[in-house]
């Protein structure tokens, strides 16, 4: 049995060696034409950047100190650096389908690092009109695995169902979807505000004497924004996160009655 085991192991090793040799042959390692374009573009970008600022890459190689945590949708039409006119190193970015801020390890790790380690003073949640995730959630269509993700947006729809329905009846479906995009952004801002790392940091900075604060306000600040692909405009929603939460508590009898 031992000899049979050794022989089997040797056959397996030879098979793996043959496969890897073929897989990593010169033919398979040839650069894909689409990737060739990407790599060529990168070299041209490096050349132009070095011409404009010979010290640029040396400066970003020393570390990062972004002022903003940007949380946005994965939509290919939304480029946070371009739409906000930011440079490399200005934004710490987290993107997913529907610009959601759920209670999952991926998002919370980003938030913890941005607030706890990088100490960003601003958090931007940026949605966009004509969002496929929002449109899909409102259509109540089965989308396989995606349903497990966009149910977060369906919860937003449920919370604001009356208001969204009124807009749909008076202004049409597209206006209702635009409103739902905005409501989703606001709800994600509330999710961020309630996290332990944000609450701890805001409490810490609120107790600092004014002269010891790096900024004149309690950090991090949370901003709700929406980008419109139709005209390129980024707008800030007029929302006060603290007031929203306080109003929601007053609307809940169970919470309102607590001492």
FENNORHU-V569279 format. One record per backbone hydrogen bond with DSSP energy under -0.5 kcal/mol. NH is the residue of the N-H (numbers start at 0). CO is the residue of the C=O. If there is no record, write none. Layout:
nh,co
NH,CO
NH,CO
//
This chain:
nh,co
4,0
5,1
6,2
7,3
8,4
9,5
10,6
11,7
12,8
13,9
14,10
15,11
16,12
17,13
18,14
19,15
20,16
21,17
22,18
23,19
24,21
28,24
29,26
35,31
36,32
37,33
38,34
39,35
40,36
41,37
42,38
43,39
44,40
45,41
46,42
47,43
48,44
49,45
50,46
51,47
52,48
55,52
58,54
59,55
60,56
61,58
62,59
66,89
67,89
68,121
69,67
69,91
70,68
70,123
71,69
71,93
72,125
73,95
77,74
78,76
79,77
82,78
83,79
84,81
85,80
89,86
91,67
92,90
93,69
95,71
98,95
103,101
107,103
108,104
109,105
110,106
111,107
112,108
113,109
114,110
115,111
116,111
116,112
117,112
119,113
121,66
122,220
123,68
124,122
124,222
125,70
125,123
126,124
126,224
128,226
131,129
134,130
135,131
136,132
137,133
138,134
139,135
140,135
145,142
146,143
147,144
148,144
148,145
149,145
150,146
151,148
152,149
153,149
154,150
155,151
156,152
157,153
158,154
159,155
160,157
163,159
164,160
165,161
166,162
167,163
168,164
169,165
170,166
171,166
171,167
175,171
176,172
177,173
178,174
179,175
180,176
181,177
182,178
183,179
184,180
185,181
186,182
187,183
188,184
189,185
190,186
191,187
192,188
193,189
194,191
198,194
199,195
200,196
201,197
202,198
203,199
204,200
205,201
206,202
207,204
211,208
212,208
212,209
220,120
222,122
224,124
224,222
225,234
226,126
227,232
228,226
230,227
231,227
234,225
234,232
236,223
236,234
238,236
240,238
243,239
244,240
245,241
246,242
247,243
248,244
249,245
250,246
251,248
252,250
255,251
256,252
257,254
//
